């Protein structure tokens, strides 16, 4: 995936409020979506980029006037090394979380009152070795509605290069 495609998947007016913000990219990999998010946030914003792959984190750097701080840890099993966030970005990482309701309760502890989610997922409900706990847009909507979120907006979708299901980006807030 190219940077411009990643930006298109997460580009939503609710992301940038015009003032600097603090976000976390959970399961960031090499930081492609961290960079995409940095394109949407104002300068002086901060992104914590979490992943368990130390090698992937080595190449993550500040981008577009936004500080991107690599953090090597498991976002599911560990407590996070930051406090109140304006948003959580999860691009192709929520499908690695088995107990999503419990995970959302954890995430709520770190989000500000007006905090939001940006998610990118495959639109499917059938697991495979690469997507062990999938959630289609319909399933994701139900999950977040049950967790108390009222705004769930699909931003964009595009075919997966693997041909199994479309990728979609979604903005979620209370």
VOGU-3710 file (C-alpha; in Angstrom, 3 decimals, decimal comma):
1> xxxxxxxxxx> 0,000/0,000/0,000  1,176/3,490/-0,813  1,074/6,455/1,561  -1,596/8,245/-0,492  -3,869/5,175/-0,261  -3,377/5,005/3,516  -4,251/8,703/3,805  -7,411/8,163/1,746  -8,531/5,318/4,023  -8,323/7,432/7,195
11> xxxxxxxxxx> -8,955/10,992/5,976  -11,886/12,263/8,059  -12,756/15,795/9,163  -13,044/14,646/12,791  -9,325/13,861/12,974  -7,906/17,369/12,874  -9,408/19,879/15,255  -6,900/22,555/14,276  -4,888/22,268/17,491  -2,077/19,855/18,269
21> xxxxxxxxxx> -3,265/16,419/19,318  -1,935/13,232/20,883  -2,706/9,906/19,224  -1,528/6,306/19,422  -1,122/3,970/16,457  -1,632/0,486/17,899  0,051/-2,269/15,910  1,840/0,275/13,727  4,227/-2,084/11,923  6,615/0,005/9,817
31> xxxxxxxxxx> 4,628/3,181/10,467  2,830/3,664/7,147  -0,439/4,656/8,811  1,435/6,692/11,444  2,773/8,780/8,544  -0,695/8,943/6,996  -2,091/10,214/10,294  0,770/12,736/10,562  -0,436/14,147/7,234  -3,847/14,835/8,797
41> xxxxxxxxxx> -2,753/16,255/12,168  -1,458/19,786/12,716  2,244/20,364/13,433  3,350/19,851/17,050  1,031/16,852/17,398  2,389/13,600/18,851  1,821/9,983/17,821  2,865/7,006/19,947  3,591/4,162/17,498  3,241/0,790/19,266
51> xxxxxxxxxx> 4,310/-2,562/17,878  6,083/-5,690/19,113  8,465/-5,730/16,127  11,550/-3,785/17,242  13,069/-4,054/13,762  10,013/-2,466/12,119  10,044/0,363/14,665  13,665/1,337/13,886  12,725/3,215/10,718  9,880/5,237/12,221
61> xxxxxxxxxx> 10,700/8,931/12,452  8,991/12,270/12,936  7,025/13,316/9,881  5,363/16,474/8,578  6,035/18,413/11,794  4,465/15,655/13,904  6,485/13,789/16,526  6,202/10,006/16,102  7,515/8,069/19,095  8,156/4,335/18,568
71> xxxxxxxxxx> 7,209/2,109/21,524  8,030/-1,614/21,499  5,281/-3,438/23,362  2,162/-5,534/22,913  -0,833/-3,193/22,860  -3,222/-5,956/23,937  -1,445/-7,391/26,988  0,490/-4,350/28,258  -0,639/-1,137/29,868  0,169/1,792/27,614
81> xxxxxxxxxx> 2,890/4,340/28,484  0,744/7,434/27,993  -2,288/9,122/29,464  -5,223/10,850/27,806  -5,335/10,505/24,022  -7,281/12,427/21,414  -7,462/9,339/19,250  -6,494/5,748/18,592  -5,485/4,533/15,151  -5,689/0,810/14,500
91> xxxxxxxxxx> -4,906/-0,142/10,913  -5,203/-3,884/10,404  -4,602/-4,566/14,084  -8,004/-4,919/15,775  -8,381/-8,263/13,989  -5,583/-9,582/16,243  -7,617/-8,890/19,390  -9,628/-11,928/20,527  -11,664/-10,253/23,289  -12,719/-7,026/21,645
101> xxxxxxxxxx> -15,282/-5,839/24,262  -12,663/-6,047/27,031  -10,117/-4,349/24,795  -12,523/-1,461/24,116  -13,000/-1,010/27,862  -9,219/-0,735/28,188  -9,020/1,742/25,300  -11,722/3,909/26,889  -9,451/4,458/29,899  -6,886/6,138/27,650
111> xxxxxxxxxx> -9,179/8,214/25,440  -10,200/11,755/26,290  -13,902/12,522/26,622  -13,983/13,520/22,938  -11,492/10,858/21,873  -12,078/8,876/18,709  -10,949/5,822/16,783  -9,676/5,525/13,239  -9,785/1,904/12,104  -8,795/0,091/8,941
121> xxxxxxxxxx> -10,016/-3,479/8,632  -10,961/-6,177/6,145  -14,696/-6,382/5,487  -15,069/-10,042/6,437  -16,099/-12,238/9,336  -14,410/-15,516/8,367  -10,983/-15,962/10,005  -7,821/-17,023/8,232  -4,199/-17,347/9,408  -3,480/-13,638/8,704
131> xxxxxxxxxx> -6,751/-12,262/10,102  -7,504/-14,479/13,127  -10,378/-12,445/14,645  -11,928/-10,545/11,731  -14,766/-8,072/11,881  -16,754/-6,854/8,929  -18,132/-3,322/8,842  -21,481/-4,658/10,083  -19,849/-6,552/12,971  -17,616/-3,596/13,829
141> xxxxxxxxxx> -20,623/-1,251/13,901  -22,484/-3,554/16,295  -19,411/-3,922/18,547  -18,871/-0,177/18,900  -22,572/0,634/19,298  -22,744/-1,870/22,168  -19,672/-0,163/23,687  -21,476/3,193/23,716  -20,185/4,816/20,534  -22,783/6,630/18,442
151> xxxxxxxxxx> -20,842/7,934/15,427  -19,536/5,220/13,144  -18,744/6,517/9,667  -17,172/4,560/6,855  -14,570/6,839/5,287  -13,426/4,883/2,270  -13,003/1,347/1,016  -10,708/-0,248/-1,514  -9,999/-3,750/-2,790  -7,464/-5,744/-0,830
161> xxxxxxxxxx> -4,403/-6,723/-2,814  -5,005/-10,243/-1,501  -8,439/-10,338/-3,151  -10,336/-11,788/-0,197  -12,269/-8,758/1,029  -12,291/-4,992/0,720  -10,333/-2,868/3,151  -12,354/-0,112/4,771  -11,501/2,894/6,900  -13,889/4,057/9,618
171> xxxx> -14,126/6,996/12,025  -15,722/6,263/15,423  -16,628/8,616/18,257  -19,090/8,888/21,144
//
